Amino acid sequence: MKFLIFVALLGVLIGFGYLKFDEVTRPLPLPKFDTNKYWGPGDGSTYKEDKTIKPFTIKVEPEIITDLQKQLNRTLKLTEPLEGVKFEYGYNTDAMSQAVAYWRDTYLAKWPEREALLNSLPQFTTEIQGLKIHFIHAKPTAEAMEKKKVLPLLLLHGWPGSVREFYDFIPILTEPAEMNDYVFEVIAPSLVGYGWSDPARKVGFNAAEMAIVMRNLMLRLGFEKFLVQGGDWGSIIGSNVATLFPENVLGYHSNMCVLQTPLAIMKTIVASLKPEKFLPSRFFREHHFPLSEKLKFYLEESGYFHIQATKPDTVGTALQTSPIGLAAYYIEKFQTATGVVHNQRFDAISKVFTFDAVLDNVMIYYLTNSATTAGRFYKENMSKAYLDLQLERVQTPVPMGCARFRYDLPPALDWQLLDKYPNLIHSKYFNQVGHFAALEAPVMLYIDFAEFVNKIEFK
């Protein structure tokens, strides 16, 4: 009798365990969204959307640059770095002193040249859901259009980046290449609350709502079907565009392929026991493992995430009222992104990017006063309302491609990605390059993206 009771209880436990496992791992249906929700000031009751597309030029008044030079010329009160310390404690203050001097005396002295570069790609604004959206719209030449088929591409950045990341990448996309049957018409928006795009004025503007605005922008421009490419937040937003609107997306390519579902986490633990069984080559083991090192990396490098996901307005005030603080906070992220080979070197940014490019990015945040509104995006995406959507568990049927760069965040395995993207058609590993691939290695990113596009079976 006792044995029968034990068997019965065991059966109940197994059944209960299976039901709970199924509950947390099965794919979920797509939630419903209001695709025209108003995010501007007030209740929007009298709002009429201005659908015109207006040319946009970046023009900074000389007195703004003069004032910034004066701020940078004040006596620096920085704490000396500890003896023998380079960048282990954050952005080295000796390096920061040099950066401020360069910014003030060299970079700002040639601001007209930098402004001209920022205006070198055609830019526009339009209103979407109560918000002014800024975007680059770069078209191939007429000659290129004659040689190749043109495909529209929605190109998405993240934090602490901006559209500046794409200034070397976009010209490659719009020029014909022998390896590719296509040339791309590129739309690269400043995300809502970033750069010259308006911030949302209401609570709740998360990565799903951002995806809706980005898709509506593409429809506004006349693109019913388009490709999507993104890294950092652009990867999450791009995935959401493909998930919410698969009828509009021809293919989705990511250079930050992450997945944090309960099932993905379980698979990570299983794969860590025998990594070679789940990787195309043992040479790619360090992209994913050992887990202890990856966890250590997350703990060391995610402090900003916790701050911005809880109190973005507090840190935003500090950043917006101190250009040197703003620069230190952002430049340190680019320093880290240079990878373990470079990130303790004082010339890392100049070797991997250029200091001018990184300062261009800082200037965009400074001139648009967008540090706070960009930071708020983290809080919205850590809210219960957004997490409860569980969009990572909603399958995305569109063709998906993944580029894994060695010094980016630990990516998902194909074994994991296939749960979310059953139409995963392209997967590649690179043993170099970091988080800002479009800025650091635009040609390499282009080649991978082009290989992905050539695998899509367009109807």
C-alpha positions, -999 to +999 in steps of 0.1 A: +000+000+000+028+024+009+044+016-024+013+024-043+009+057-025+045+066-033+040+058-070+008+079-070+026+109-054+055+105-077+031+105-106+014+136-094+048+154-089+060+144-124+027+156-139+028+188-120+064+193-129+056+187-166+027+212-165+049+239-149+077+232-174+052+235-202+038+267-187+072+285-186+086+272-219+059+269-245+056+296-272+030+323-264+005+340-286+011+375-299-004+402-276-026+429-291-014+465-293-028+498-302-007+507-332-018+544-332-014+552-295-006+589-289+027+596-271+029+634-273+020+660-247-015+662-233-044+639-240-042+642-278-079+649-281-072+678-305-041+663-321-039+661-359-009+643-372+013+662-396+022+635-421+046+657-442+082+646-444+105+676-438+142+679-447+164+683-416+198+700-412+219+700-381+228+735-373+244+745-340+247+782-331+283+793-326+275+806-291+266+770-280+300+758-290+317+788-273+298+781-241+308+744-242+345+755-247+342+777-216+327+749-196+355+726-207+381+753-198+372+754-161+396+739-137+392+701-137+387+686-102+394+650-110+406+624-085+440+609-094+438+572-104+451+546-080+487+536-085+491+510-112+454+512-122+444+518-159+407+514-166+397+488-141+379+514-119+361+531-148+374+557-173+409+567-161+410+603-150+444+609-166+429+598-199+399+619-192+420+650-187+436+644-221+402+637-236+388+671-223+418+690-236+414+673-271+377+680-271+381+717-261+412+726-281+411+704-312+377+689-318+356+720-311+380+741-331+370+721-361+333+719-353+322+732-387+339+702-402+323+678-378+289+694-383+293+690-421+301+653-416+269+648-396+250+666-424+266+645-451+238+620-451+203+632-461+180+636-430+144+643-424+117+645-398+080+635-396+054+631-370+044+596-358+019+591-330+024+626-316+062+626-318+087+642-342+109+614-355+143+622-370+158+598-395+185+594-421+171+583-455+200+573-478+191+561-513+214+543-538+224+563-569+204+559-601+233+539-616+233+515-586+195+511-590+200+500-626+225+474-617+209+459-586+175+453-570+168+478-543+156+466-509+145+490-481+163+486-448+154+498-413+186+503-395+184+506-357+209+518-331+210+515-293+225+531-262+249+549-257+250+551-294+232+571-320+228+572-358+265+583-358+274+547-355+262+542-391+281+569-410+306+545-425+282+516-428+254+533-447+275+543-478+286+506-481+249+495-480+239+520-507+267+511-531+265+480-554+289+451-545+298+421-565+290+397-537+254+409-534+225+409-558+210+438-539+216+474-529+198+490-500+177+521-494+185+528-458+163+544-432+182+550-399+160+567-373+171+583-341+151+563-315+124+580-296+140+600-269+174+599-286+191+625-306+168+647-326+137+625-321+111+637-295+109+618-263+077+601-252+057+622-228+039+594-210+049+563-190+051+530-208+071+537-239+089+504-241+106+484-268+073+471-281+059+507-285+092+517-301+088+489-326+054+502-335+066+537-341+095+524-362+072+503-383+048+532-387+077+553-399+084+528-426+048+527-437+048+565-438+077+564-462+058+540-484+076+507-475+051+479-469+079+453-468+114+459-456+145+444-439+155+451-403+191+452-389+201+462-354+224+458-324+220+467-288+185+481-282+182+481-320+184+443-318+155+441-293+134+466-311+142+449-345+131+416-331+099+432-318+092+447-353+096+413-368+075+396-341+046+422-341+046+428-379+059+397-397+038+407-427+060+437-432+094+423-425+114+405-453+141+395-429+157+404-396+195+405-389+210+410-355+246+416-343+234+411-307+215+378-306+204+375-270+176+354-256+167+352-219+136+330-217+133+303-190+139+277-217+170+296-231+184+298-196+179+260-191+196+253-224+225+275-215+231+254-184+229+222-203+252+234-231+278+245-205+283+209-196+294+199-231+299+231-251+315+213-281+282+195-288+263+228-293+289+249-312+300+247-349+336+248-338+356+247-305+372+280-315+339+298-306+336+284-271+347+318-255+317+336-271+295+317-246+315+300-219+326+295-192+294+308-176+313+320-145+333+344-166+302+356-185+284+362-152+314+381-138+314+403-170+277+411-165+281+420-129+311+443-136+297+460-166+259+463-159+259+489-131+247+516-155+218+493-165+206+490-129+208+528-124+189+536-156+164+509-150+155+523-116+164+561-113+171+574-148+162+610-141+187+612-112+217+601-133+202+621-162+204+653-142+241+647-134+249+640-171+230+669-186+245+695-162+281+684-167+295+678-202+326+662-188+305+638-167+284+630-198+315+623-218+331+602-191+300+581-187+296+574-224+332+572-235+338+545-208+313+523-226+332+526-259+365+519-240+350+487-226+337+477-261+372+477-275+375+442-261+400+425-237+429+430-262+426+468-260+404+480-232+432+486-207+451+507-233+452+544-232+450+545-271+422+519-273+395+542-287+418+557-313+429+523-324+395+507-326+373+536-335+384+572-338+382+598-310+364+622-333+337+596-340+331+589-303+330+627-295+305+631-324+283+607-305+288+625-272+280+658-289+247+644-302+236+636-267+249+670-254+233+691-281+199+674-279+199+672-241+188+636-244+207+617-217+177+615-194+151+606-220+174+579-236+181+565-201+144+562-193+141+535-220+158+511-196+132+517-169+103+512-193+118+479-205+122+466-169+087+475-160+062+447-151+039+458-179+066+451-205+081+420-190+046+405-187+043+406-225+071+380-227+077+388-264+108+367-264+085+337-261+064+347-291+078+330-322+090+351-350+084+335-384+105+358-406+139+348-419+165+356-392+203+360-393+227+362-364+263+377-364+282+369-331+312+392-325+337+380-300+337+410-277+300+417-276+276+405-249+274+367-246+250+356-275+224+328-277+233+295-293+214+284-325+198+257-303+183+285-283+175+309-311+155+283-330+129+284-302+122+321-309+132+322-346+122+289-363+133+304-396+169+310-386+187+308-419+221+324-412+244+321-382+280+332-381+308+337-355+336+362-356+367+360-334+371+398-333+351+430-330+329+442-302+296+458-294+296+487-318+302+466-350+288+491-375+313+517-362+342+494-356+340+470-386+314+483-411+328+462-440+327+430-419+291+437-408+281+444-443+295+412-456+276+392-430+244+411-436+247+406-474+253+369-470+221+367-449+201+387-475+213+365-503+199+334-484+164+349-482+139+334-507+120+365-517+085+359-531 
